[in-house]
C-alpha cells in the first residue's frame, strides 16, 4: 500500500482542501469547480487568497519539472485556486452562465503548438 503524498509542512493546514482540489489535470480541476457549490468554492477561494503568495514563493525554489511530490501537490492546489477565482471573480457561479454544458463537447484533437 502506498502512502498518500501530503502537502509541504508549512501548508499542512490546507490538507483538507487538497484532498478535494489538488487534482493533477486542468480538466479535472475545471470539472471540480463546475460540480462544486458556490459556498464550497468561496471557502476554498478565500483560504487560497491568503496563502497563494507564500505558496508561490515556496514553489519558486523548485524547477517546474523537478518538484518533489509534496510541492507538486501544492502546485496543483494553487492551480485549483485559479479555477476557484474564475467562479468567484468572473463568473460569479461555478460555471460560465448561459454557456452550453461541457458534456456536449468532446475534444478529438489538441494542437500543442508548432
MMTF fields as JSON, N, C-alpha, C and O atoms, coordinates in Angstrom:
{
  "mmtfVersion": "1.0.0",
  "mmtfProducer": "UNKNOWN",
  "numBonds": 455,
  "numAtoms": 456,
  "numGroups": 114,
  "numChains": 1,
  "numModels": 1,
  "chainsPerModel": [1],
  "groupsPerChain": [114],
  "chainIdList": ["A"],
  "bondAtomList": [4, 2, 8, 6, 12, 10, 16, 14, 20, 18, 24, 22, 28, 26, 32, 30, 36, 34, 40, 38, 44, 42, 48, 46, 52, 50, 56, 54, 60, 58, 64, 62, 68, 66, 72, 70, 76, 74, 80, 78, 84, 82, 88, 86, 92, 90, 96, 94, 100, 98, 104, 102, 108, 106, 112, 110, 116, 114, 120, 118, 124, 122, 128, 126, 132, 130, 136, 134, 140, 138, 144, 142, 148, 146, 152, 150, 156, 154, 160, 158, 164, 162, 168, 166, 172, 170, 176, 174, 180, 178, 184, 182, 188, 186, 192, 190, 196, 194, 200, 198, 204, 202, 208, 206, 212, 210, 216, 214, 220, 218, 224, 222, 228, 226, 232, 230, 236, 234, 240, 238, 244, 242, 248, 246, 252, 250, 256, 254, 260, 258, 264, 262, 268, 266, 272, 270, 276, 274, 280, 278, 284, 282, 288, 286, 292, 290, 296, 294, 300, 298, 304, 302, 308, 306, 312, 310, 316, 314, 320, 318, 324, 322, 328, 326, 332, 330, 336, 334, 340, 338, 344, 342, 348, 346, 352, 350, 356, 354, 360, 358, 364, 362, 368, 366, 372, 370, 376, 374, 380, 378, 384, 382, 388, 386, 392, 390, 396, 394, 400, 398, 404, 402, 408, 406, 412, 410, 416, 414, 420, 418, 424, 422, 428, 426, 432, 430, 436, 434, 440, 438, 444, 442, 448, 446, 452, 450],
  "bondOrderList": [1, 1, 1, 1, 1, 1, 1, 1, 1, 1, 1, 1, 1, 1, 1, 1, 1, 1, 1, 1, 1, 1, 1, 1, 1, 1, 1, 1, 1, 1, 1, 1, 1, 1, 1, 1, 1, 1, 1, 1, 1, 1, 1, 1, 1, 1, 1, 1, 1, 1, 1, 1, 1, 1, 1, 1, 1, 1, 1, 1, 1, 1, 1, 1, 1, 1, 1, 1, 1, 1, 1, 1, 1, 1, 1, 1, 1, 1, 1, 1, 1, 1, 1, 1, 1, 1, 1, 1, 1, 1, 1, 1, 1, 1, 1, 1, 1, 1, 1, 1, 1, 1, 1, 1, 1, 1, 1, 1, 1, 1, 1, 1, 1],
  "groupList": [{"groupName": "UNK", "atomNameList": ["N", "CA", "C", "O"], "elementList": ["N", "C", "C", "O"], "formalChargeList": [0, 0, 0, 0], "bondAtomList": [1, 0, 2, 1, 3, 2], "bondOrderList": [1, 1, 2], "singleLetterCode": "X", "chemCompType": "L-PEPTIDE LINKING"}],
  "groupTypeList": [0, 0, 0, 0, 0, 0, 0, 0, 0, 0, 0, 0, 0, 0, 0, 0, 0, 0, 0, 0, 0, 0, 0, 0, 0, 0, 0, 0, 0, 0, 0, 0, 0, 0, 0, 0, 0, 0, 0, 0, 0, 0, 0, 0, 0, 0, 0, 0, 0, 0, 0, 0, 0, 0, 0, 0, 0, 0, 0, 0, 0, 0, 0, 0, 0, 0, 0, 0, 0, 0, 0, 0, 0, 0, 0, 0, 0, 0, 0, 0, 0, 0, 0, 0, 0, 0, 0, 0, 0, 0, 0, 0, 0, 0, 0, 0, 0, 0, 0, 0, 0, 0, 0, 0, 0, 0, 0, 0, 0, 0, 0, 0, 0, 0],
  "groupIdList": [1, 2, 3, 4, 5, 6, 7, 8, 9, 10, 11, 12, 13, 14, 15, 16, 17, 18, 19, 20, 21, 22, 23, 24, 25, 26, 27, 28, 29, 30, 31, 32, 33, 34, 35, 36, 37, 38, 39, 40, 41, 42, 43, 44, 45, 46, 47, 48, 49, 50, 51, 52, 53, 54, 55, 56, 57, 58, 59, 60, 61, 62, 63, 64, 65, 66, 67, 68, 69, 70, 71, 72, 73, 74, 75, 76, 77, 78, 79, 80, 81, 82, 83, 84, 85, 86, 87, 88, 89, 90, 91, 92, 93, 94, 95, 96, 97, 98, 99, 100, 101, 102, 103, 104, 105, 106, 107, 108, 109, 110, 111, 112, 113, 114],
  "secStructList": [7, 7, 7, 7, 7, 7, 7, 7, 4, 4, 4, 4, 4, 4, 2, 2, 2, 2, 2, 2, 2, 7, 7, 1, 1, 2, 2, 2, 2, 2, 2, 2, 2, 2, 6, 1, 7, 2, 2, 2, 2, 2, 2, 2, 2, 2, 2, 2, 2, 2, 2, 2, 2, 2, 2, 2, 2, 2, 2, 6, 6, 1, 7, 4, 4, 4, 7, 7, 2, 2, 2, 2, 2, 2, 2, 2, 2, 2, 2, 2, 2, 2, 2, 2, 2, 0, 0, 0, 0, 0, 0, 1, 1, 1, 1, 7, 6, 6, 7, 7, 7, 4, 4, 4, 7, 7, 7, 7, 7, 7, 7, 7, 7, 7],
  "xCoordList": [0.839, 0.0, 0.882, 1.822, 0.588, 1.391, 0.78, -0.437, 1.646, 1.21, 0.846, 1.549, -0.234, -0.663, 0.301, 0.729, 0.632, 1.527, 0.813, -0.338, 1.51, 0.974, 1.565, 2.565, 0.951, 1.489, 2.761, 2.99, 3.594, 4.751, 4.282, 3.191, 5.093, 4.673, 4.131, 3.191, 4.69, 4.228, 2.802, 2.163, 2.306, 0.968, 0.041, -0.989, 0.408, -0.358, -1.804, -2.686, -2.061, -3.425, -4.356, -5.567, -3.797, -4.608, -4.97, -5.645, -4.519, -4.689, -6.151, -6.453, -7.063, -8.476, -8.989, -9.892, -8.426, -8.768, -8.045, -8.621, -6.804, -6.012, -6.649, -6.571, -7.268, -7.899, -8.95, -9.201, -9.565, -10.629, -10.201, -10.724, -9.26, -8.96, -7.605, -7.431, -6.66, -5.302, -5.291, -4.727, -5.912, -6.055, -5.004, -4.724, -4.423, -3.288, -3.627, -2.769, -4.839, -5.158, -6.044, -6.869, -5.879, -6.697, -8.169, -9.038, -8.462, -9.856, -10.453, -11.605, -9.665, -10.146, -10.451, -11.468, -9.563, -9.793, -11.029, -11.815, -11.194, -12.355, -13.64, -14.609, -13.651, -14.844, -15.127, -16.288, -14.078, -14.275, -14.966, -15.916, -14.482, -15.116, -16.569, -17.453, -16.812, -18.155, -19.14, -20.347, -18.638, -19.522, -19.619, -20.279, -18.97, -18.979, -20.006, -20.372, -20.456, -21.36, -20.54, -19.334, -21.198, -20.501, -20.011, -18.97, -20.733, -20.296, -18.952, -18.039, -18.847, -17.605, -16.471, -15.35, -16.778, -15.768, -15.286, -14.084, -16.209, -15.848, -14.984, -14.042, -15.29, -14.475, -13.051, -12.085, -12.923, -11.613, -10.887, -9.713, -11.58, -11.015, -10.507, -9.381, -11.322, -10.932, -9.663, -8.793, -9.564, -8.368, -7.16, -6.089, -7.325, -6.194, -5.715, -4.523, -6.622, -6.24, -5.233, -4.344, -5.372, -4.483, -3.103, -2.124, -3.014, -1.758, -1.069, 0.036, -1.693, -1.12, 0.256, 1.155, 0.451, 1.771, 2.852, 3.925, 2.586, 3.594, 3.77, 4.879, 2.701, 2.82, 3.665, 4.518, 3.436, 4.227, 5.688, 6.583, 5.934, 7.319, 7.998, 9.168, 7.278, 7.823, 8.1, 9.171, 7.137, 7.279, 8.372, 8.964, 8.636, 9.653, 11.062, 11.985, 11.228, 12.526, 12.835, 13.957, 11.845, 11.977, 11.776, 11.013, 12.468, 12.251, 10.882, 10.482, 10.174, 8.821, 8.77, 7.883, 9.67, 9.636, 10.291, 10.332, 10.808, 11.545, 11.092, 11.883, 9.833, 9.319, 9.165, 8.756, 9.484, 9.189, 7.665, 6.903, 7.221, 5.781, 4.938, 3.838, 5.429, 4.648, 4.462, 3.386, 5.504, 5.406, 4.531, 3.826, 4.58, 3.694, 2.241, 1.396, 1.953, 0.581, 0.182, -0.948, 1.09, 0.824, 0.613, -0.275, 1.417, 1.275, -0.12, -0.771, -0.572, -1.908, -2.986, -4.005, -2.769, -3.72, -3.78, -4.862, -2.63, -2.595, -3.318, -4.063, -3.097, -3.8, -5.309, -6.083, -5.728, -7.147, -7.684, -8.842, -6.84, -7.234, -7.553, -8.449, -6.822, -7.11, -8.471, -9.21, -8.799, -10.131, -11.215, -12.239, -10.988, -11.964, -12.104, -13.201, -10.997, -11.041, -11.937, -12.634, -11.923, -12.825, -14.276, -15.049, -14.632, -16.01, -16.386, -17.495, -15.471, -15.779, -15.661, -16.553, -14.577, -14.291, -14.907, -15.235, -15.064, -15.508, -16.939, -17.816, -17.177, -18.481, -19.53, -20.72, -19.078, -19.98, -20.927, -22.06, -20.42, -21.146, -20.107, -19.007, -20.433, -19.461, -19.033, -17.93, -19.91, -19.539, -20.051, -20.885, -19.551, -19.915, -21.421, -21.959, -22.1, -23.548, -23.908, -23.223, -24.965, -25.52, -24.651, -24.981, -23.566, -22.715, -23.297, -23.887, -23.129, -23.593, -22.819, -21.676, -23.438, -22.783, -21.554, -21.58, -20.47, -19.24, -19.438, -18.656, -20.466, -20.725, -21.185, -21.209, -21.55, -21.976, -20.794, -20.969, -19.595, -18.411, -17.431, -17.273, -16.782, -15.765, -14.515, -14.56, -13.395, -12.144, -11.643, -11.46, -11.425, -10.922, -9.51, -8.855, -9.03, -7.676, -7.178, -7.908, -5.946, -5.338, -4.129, -3.261, -4.066, -2.896, -1.945, -2.305, -0.766, 0.198, 1.238, 2.303, 0.943, 1.887, 2.721, 2.619, 3.54, 4.366, 5.615, 6.408],
  "yCoordList": [-1.18, 0.0, 1.241, 1.33, 2.207, 3.415, 4.498, 4.591, 5.295, 6.389, 7.589, 7.895, 8.258, 9.429, 10.581, 10.816, 11.284, 12.431, 13.551, 13.874, 14.133, 15.248, 16.558, 16.547, 17.659, 18.973, 19.224, 18.559, 20.172, 20.54, 20.976, 21.53, 20.734, 21.017, 22.422, 22.591, 23.424, 24.8, 25.016, 26.012, 24.082, 24.223, 23.085, 22.845, 22.4, 21.24, 21.587, 20.738, 22.82, 23.19, 23.278, 23.433, 23.182, 23.185, 21.77, 21.59, 20.784, 19.395, 19.025, 18.263, 19.551, 19.218, 19.732, 19.132, 20.832, 21.3, 20.471, 20.142, 20.138, 19.39, 18.038, 17.561, 17.432, 16.132, 16.194, 15.201, 17.369, 17.52, 18.327, 18.107, 19.259, 20.218, 20.033, 20.503, 19.381, 19.255, 18.167, 17.091, 18.459, 17.495, 17.769, 18.929, 16.728, 16.925, 17.504, 18.132, 17.312, 17.775, 19.0, 19.188, 19.837, 21.047, 20.7, 21.388, 19.646, 19.238, 18.782, 19.087, 18.052, 17.6, 18.788, 18.804, 19.788, 20.975, 21.747, 22.23, 21.858, 22.55, 21.818, 22.45, 20.501, 19.729, 19.824, 19.843, 19.884, 20.064, 21.395, 21.465, 22.45, 23.765, 23.721, 24.202, 23.146, 23.15, 22.291, 22.526, 21.312, 20.436, 20.828, 20.145, 21.913, 22.371, 23.483, 24.183, 23.628, 24.739, 26.024, 25.98, 27.143, 28.419, 28.564, 29.178, 28.019, 28.075, 27.346, 27.855, 26.164, 25.403, 26.125, 26.219, 26.625, 27.339, 28.568, 28.825, 29.332, 30.575, 30.292, 31.035, 29.235, 28.876, 28.53, 28.959, 27.771, 27.408, 28.659, 28.871, 29.467, 30.703, 31.627, 32.119, 31.863, 32.765, 32.28, 33.079, 30.978, 30.408, 30.541, 30.957, 30.19, 30.238, 31.671, 31.902, 32.612, 34.016, 34.454, 35.258, 33.932, 34.292, 33.644, 34.188, 32.492, 31.732, 31.632, 31.096, 32.13, 31.942, 32.571, 31.949, 33.78, 34.415, 33.584, 33.385, 33.101, 32.299, 30.94, 30.406, 30.38, 29.106, 29.271, 28.431, 30.341, 30.577, 30.857, 30.41, 31.583, 31.831, 30.512, 30.305, 29.633, 28.32, 27.513, 26.924, 27.49, 26.699, 27.242, 26.493, 28.521, 29.152, 28.625, 28.88, 27.91, 27.326, 26.08, 25.576, 25.582, 24.315, 24.509, 25.375, 23.696, 23.673, 23.056, 22.113, 23.579, 23.12, 21.617, 20.936, 21.097, 19.684, 18.775, 17.559, 19.351, 18.548, 18.804, 18.689, 19.149, 19.4, 18.088, 17.086, 18.078, 16.902, 16.676, 17.605, 15.479, 15.184, 16.135, 16.513, 16.521, 17.426, 18.786, 19.38, 19.27, 20.555, 20.454, 21.401, 19.323, 19.124, 19.176, 19.758, 18.571, 18.617, 20.051, 20.455, 20.82, 22.231, 23.018, 23.868, 22.743, 23.399, 23.142, 24.066, 21.902, 21.577, 22.308, 22.716, 22.471, 23.19, 24.667, 25.253, 25.263, 26.665, 26.829, 27.79, 25.893, 25.944, 25.814, 26.463, 24.994, 24.874, 26.184, 26.54, 26.89, 28.203, 29.164, 29.998, 29.05, 29.881, 29.51, 30.382, 28.22, 27.792, 28.386, 28.861, 28.358, 28.92, 30.426, 30.973, 31.09, 32.534, 32.87, 33.884, 32.026, 32.252, 32.278, 33.154, 31.312, 31.235, 32.429, 32.952, 32.859, 33.933, 35.31, 36.145, 35.549, 36.89, 37.189, 38.338, 36.171, 36.41, 35.937, 36.738, 34.634, 34.062, 34.331, 34.435, 34.443, 34.551, 33.344, 33.433, 32.231, 30.953, 29.86, 30.155, 28.617, 27.547, 27.384, 26.915, 27.772, 27.703, 28.927, 29.671, 29.124, 30.289, 30.297, 29.373, 31.335, 31.394, 31.427, 32.058, 30.755, 30.7, 29.95, 29.912, 29.363, 28.576, 27.176, 26.646, 26.58, 25.194, 24.287, 24.576, 23.213, 22.254, 21.678, 21.365, 21.539, 20.979, 19.532, 19.004, 18.888, 17.492, 17.372, 16.273, 18.494, 18.482, 18.516, 18.354, 18.726, 18.843, 17.734, 17.345, 17.236, 16.212, 16.651, 16.894, 16.751, 17.121, 15.91, 14.833, 16.09, 14.988, 15.218, 14.294, 16.457, 16.772, 17.968, 18.938, 17.892, 19.02, 19.475, 18.667, 20.754, 21.318, 21.817, 22.672, 21.291, 21.623, 22.644, 22.759, 23.374, 24.387, 23.881, 22.725, 24.76, 24.406, 23.665, 23.302],
  "zCoordList": [0.0, 0.0, 0.0, 0.79, -0.883, -0.94, -0.065, 0.095, 0.483, 1.347, 0.477, -0.487, 0.809, 0.053, 0.3, 1.43, -0.755, -0.651, 0.097, -0.194, 1.058, 1.831, 1.294, 0.576, 1.643, 1.311, 2.112, 3.122, 1.68, 2.499, 3.888, 4.023, 4.92, 6.305, 6.534, 7.311, 5.887, 6.095, 5.594, 5.935, 4.786, 4.2, 4.623, 3.992, 5.675, 6.141, 6.489, 6.359, 6.93, 7.287, 6.075, 6.234, 4.87, 3.647, 3.189, 2.176, 3.936, 3.502, 3.27, 2.351, 4.087, 3.881, 2.536, 1.953, 2.037, 0.69, -0.365, -1.402, -0.105, -1.083, -1.398, -2.53, -0.414, -0.632, -1.737, -2.42, -1.91, -2.908, -4.131, -5.224, -3.968, -5.023, -5.705, -6.829, -5.082, -5.665, -6.732, -6.535, -7.843, -8.933, -10.005, -10.31, -10.577, -11.482, -12.857, -13.478, -13.344, -14.692, -14.708, -13.814, -15.723, -15.831, -16.028, -15.494, -16.785, -16.947, -15.627, -15.32, -14.847, -13.535, -12.632, -11.939, -12.643, -11.8, -12.275, -11.461, -13.595, -14.134, -13.739, -13.319, -13.872, -13.503, -12.01, -11.6, -11.194, -9.749, -9.48, -8.7, -10.129, -9.959, -10.393, -9.683, -11.555, -12.12, -11.324, -11.375, -10.6, -9.831, -8.355, -7.571, -7.984, -6.59, -6.395, -7.338, -5.166, -4.847, -4.714, -4.47, -4.874, -4.692, -3.258, -3.022, -2.312, -0.918, -0.746, -0.095, -1.333, -1.256, -1.995, -1.495, -3.175, -3.969, -3.228, -3.168, -2.661, -1.963, -0.74, -0.465, -0.007, 1.166, 0.724, 1.355, -0.337, -0.873, -1.39, -1.086, -2.156, -2.715, -1.608, -1.681, -0.594, 0.496, 1.189, 1.534, 1.388, 2.018, 1.108, 1.55, -0.164, -1.103, -1.334, -1.538, -1.302, -1.488, -0.426, -0.705, 0.775, 1.882, 1.768, 2.278, 1.106, 1.115, -0.247, -0.336, -1.293, -2.629, -2.763, -3.331, -2.259, -2.373, -1.692, -2.261, -0.49, 0.203, -0.464, -0.492, -0.995, -1.712, -2.965, -3.252, -3.711, -4.923, -4.586, -5.303, -3.515, -3.092, -2.726, -3.047, -2.064, -1.723, -2.994, -3.141, -3.899, -5.126, -6.04, -6.817, -5.948, -6.796, -6.508, -7.281, -5.429, -5.082, -5.914, -5.881, -6.656, -7.369, -8.864, -9.293, -9.648, -11.088, -11.352, -10.669, -12.327, -12.607, -12.884, -12.369, -13.66, -13.994, -12.977, -13.167, -11.891, -10.912, -9.478, -8.541, -9.312, -7.961, -7.213, -7.801, -5.932, -5.112, -5.066, -5.334, -4.738, -4.736, -3.873, -4.277, -2.712, -1.848, -2.516, -2.439, -3.167, -3.846, -5.1, -5.447, -5.763, -6.918, -6.469, -7.149, -5.33, -4.784, -4.454, -4.728, -3.871, -3.573, -4.865, -4.932, -5.886, -7.183, -7.761, -8.249, -7.706, -8.201, -7.398, -7.955, -6.117, -5.278, -5.664, -5.713, -5.934, -6.365, -7.705, -7.898, -8.624, -9.909, -9.709, -10.412, -8.77, -8.465, -7.887, -8.106, -7.156, -6.652, -7.783, -7.659, -8.889, -10.069, -10.661, -11.12, -10.649, -11.102, -10.215, -10.707, -8.923, -7.985, -8.206, -8.094, -8.517, -8.766, -9.955, -9.938, -10.986, -12.125, -11.664, -12.053, -10.837, -10.361, -9.494, -9.602, -8.638, -7.685, -8.333, -8.182, -9.045, -9.554, -10.916, -11.21, -11.742, -13.118, -13.341, -13.666, -13.167, -13.477, -12.414, -12.712, -11.167, -10.023, -9.965, -9.494, -10.457, -10.493, -10.738, -11.206, -10.434, -10.652, -12.115, -12.396, -13.037, -14.442, -15.171, -14.655, -16.36, -17.151, -17.392, -18.002, -16.915, -17.108, -18.603, -19.408, -18.939, -20.297, -21.299, -22.484, -20.859, -21.759, -21.897, -20.955, -23.073, -23.213, -22.263, -21.908, -21.862, -20.98, -21.66, -22.85, -20.894, -21.458, -21.874, -22.665, -21.358, -21.732, -23.181, -23.734, -23.801, -25.2, -26.159, -27.367, -25.631, -26.476, -26.15, -24.993, -27.172, -26.982, -27.732, -28.938, -27.012, -27.635, -28.404, -27.835, -29.684, -30.502, -30.98, -31.463, -30.847, -31.283, -30.49, -30.283, -30.054, -29.359, -30.148, -30.48, -30.451, -31.12, -30.037, -29.227, -30.032, -28.991, -29.458, -28.852, -30.516, -30.994, -32.146, -32.556, -32.652, -33.816, -33.433, -34.302]
}
